[in-house]
Amino acid sequence: MLSRKLTSLVIVSLALMAPGLGYAQSEGDELDVIELELEKEAPRQQPSISDSTPSYQETAPKDNTLTDFSGLGTLAPFQEISIIQKRFLPKTGRFQLFGGLTTVTNDPFFLTFGGVAKASYFMSESWGLELNYFGLTTSSRQATDELKEIQGVSTENLVYPKSFIGVDLMYIPVYGKMTWFNETIVPFDLYLSAGYGNTETQSGESAGTVHLAAGQIFALSKAYAVRWDFSWNFFNAKGIDGSTNSFNNLFLTVGMSWFFPEASYR
C-alpha cells in the first residue's frame, strides 16, 4: 500500500511540474527571438579602410609614349581617309609678278637665251589673265657655221626670234602636293594657258603668234613661289629672200613669282 501511495505521489508531482517545464521552455524561446531581432536592428560597425585594404607603395606609371608612327599609313582605316584642305597659295583676287630665264629648246641652228617677265591677275583659283614678255638674244650653233663655211650652205634665210609679247588666258585645273626628298611637302598648281601676241624676228618683222603653255607653280609661302613652264610659239615670217614660212619655238622657262596683296582671307 505504501509503495502504491509513493508511486501515485511521484506521478502527481511530475504531472504538476510538466506545465512549468513547458512554460519555461517557451519563455526561453521568446527571449532568443527577441535577442535575434535586437541584433538585426543594431547598426553594424563598418570595417575601416586601413583594416581591410592592404598597404602598398605606389609605383610611377610606365611611359607608353609612341615615337615611331611609320607604320600608321599602312593601316586600313587610314587608307580610307580623305583630307580636304584649303589651297596653301590662294590666288583669287591677287596679282602675280614673275621673272625668270628662258631658252629655245628645239632650234638646231641657233642658241637662243633671254629673260622673261610676266604679270598676272586671277579672277578665281582656276582662271586668270597673264601678260608675257620675252627678251631674247641669239647666236649661231657650231653646226650652222660649218654649213656656211665648209658646205657653202647659206643660213641667212633662217628666222629666229628677238622678242615676244602677248596675252594669255590661264586655266589651273590641278592642285596637288609633292615631297621634297622626304623632308617637306610642297603644294603646287598645274596650269595651262593659251593666247596671242607678236614675235619680232631678227629682220625686224612683227609676226602674229599663237602662244600655248603648260607649267607648274610650287608654293614656298603664301606670297612666293618657284615657277617653270614650257611655252610654244607658232608664227609665219619672211626670210631674207622674201619667202614666207612657218616657224615654231619651244621655250623652257624657270623663275620666281611674287603674289600680292597679302592673302588675309586664308
Beta strands, then each sheet from edge to edge (+ up, - down):
strand 1: 95-104
strand 2: 110-122
strand 3: 127-140
strand 4: 161-180
strand 5: 184-201
strand 6: 206-219
strand 7: 224-238
strand 8: 244-260
sheet 1: 1+ 2- 3+ 4- 5+ 6- 7+ 8- 1+
end
